[in-house]
Amino acid sequence: MDPVECLKKLKGRIITMHLKDVAESGKPEARDVPLGTGKAKYTDVLKELYAQRFRGVMSIEYEHLSDQLVTDVAKCVKFVEDFASSLKG
């Protein structure tokens, strides 16, 4: 399923969501990757949420345990923060 199209269909009804990106789409066992580096089109997802004036809660989901866990989650946070900063112009 295309995440942006799904967001459009649910416009106005989304109150919370978790953010997760994966290396391969369509595979439940696919490895988590930092937001924006996988298959979920997160720049487009965040643009759509902004266009919808989303004011809900977002949380980052990261299930891949590794020595890089804290670094990878920090990259996820930075991705969202950088996107928000880009909106300022």
C-alpha positions as CSV (number, residue, x, y, z in Angstrom):
1,M,0.0,0.0,0.0
2,D,1.2,3.5,-0.8
3,P,1.5,5.4,2.5
4,V,0.7,8.8,1.1
5,E,-2.5,7.5,-0.6
6,C,-3.5,5.9,2.6
7,L,-3.1,9.2,4.5
8,K,-5.2,11.0,1.9
9,K,-8.0,8.4,2.3
10,L,-7.9,8.9,6.1
11,K,-7.6,12.7,6.0
12,G,-9.0,14.3,9.1
13,R,-9.3,11.0,11.0
14,I,-5.7,10.4,12.0
15,I,-4.9,11.3,15.6
16,T,-1.8,9.3,16.3
17,M,0.8,7.3,14.3
18,H,4.0,5.6,14.7
19,L,6.9,6.2,12.3
20,K,8.8,3.2,11.0
21,D,10.9,2.7,7.9
22,V,12.1,-0.6,6.5
23,A,14.7,-1.8,4.1
24,E,12.2,-3.9,2.1
25,S,8.5,-3.3,1.7
26,G,6.0,-6.1,1.8
27,K,8.1,-8.2,4.2
28,P,7.1,-8.2,7.9
29,E,10.6,-9.5,8.8
30,A,12.3,-6.6,7.0
31,R,15.0,-4.8,9.0
32,D,14.1,-1.3,10.4
33,V,16.2,1.5,9.0
34,P,16.4,5.2,9.9
35,L,13.5,7.3,8.6
36,G,14.0,8.5,5.1
37,T,16.4,5.7,4.1
38,G,13.9,3.0,3.5
39,K,10.9,2.3,1.4
40,A,8.2,4.3,3.2
41,K,8.7,7.6,1.3
42,Y,8.9,9.6,4.6
43,T,9.5,13.0,3.0
44,D,6.3,12.6,1.1
45,V,4.5,11.2,4.2
46,L,5.6,14.2,6.3
47,K,4.6,16.6,3.5
48,E,1.1,15.1,3.4
49,L,0.7,15.3,7.1
50,Y,1.8,18.9,7.0
51,A,-0.7,19.6,4.2
52,Q,-3.4,18.0,6.3
53,R,-2.4,20.2,9.3
54,F,-1.8,17.0,11.4
55,R,-1.7,17.9,15.1
56,G,-1.6,14.4,16.6
57,V,1.0,12.4,18.3
58,M,3.9,10.7,16.5
59,S,6.2,8.1,17.9
60,I,9.2,6.4,16.4
61,E,9.2,2.6,16.3
62,Y,12.5,0.9,15.9
63,E,12.7,-2.9,16.5
64,H,16.1,-3.8,15.2
65,L,18.3,-4.4,18.1
66,S,22.0,-3.7,17.4
67,D,24.9,-1.7,18.7
68,Q,23.7,1.1,16.4
69,L,20.2,1.3,18.0
70,V,20.7,4.7,19.8
71,T,22.4,6.2,16.8
72,D,19.7,4.9,14.4
73,V,16.9,6.3,16.5
74,A,18.8,9.6,16.8
75,K,18.9,9.7,12.9
76,C,15.1,9.2,12.9
77,V,14.6,12.1,15.2
78,K,17.0,14.3,13.2
79,F,15.1,13.4,10.0
80,V,11.8,14.7,11.4
81,E,13.4,17.7,12.9
82,D,15.2,18.6,9.7
83,F,11.9,18.3,7.8
84,A,10.2,20.6,10.3
85,S,13.0,23.1,10.0
86,S,12.7,23.1,6.2
87,L,9.1,24.3,6.5
88,K,10.3,27.5,8.1
89,G,11.6,28.6,4.7
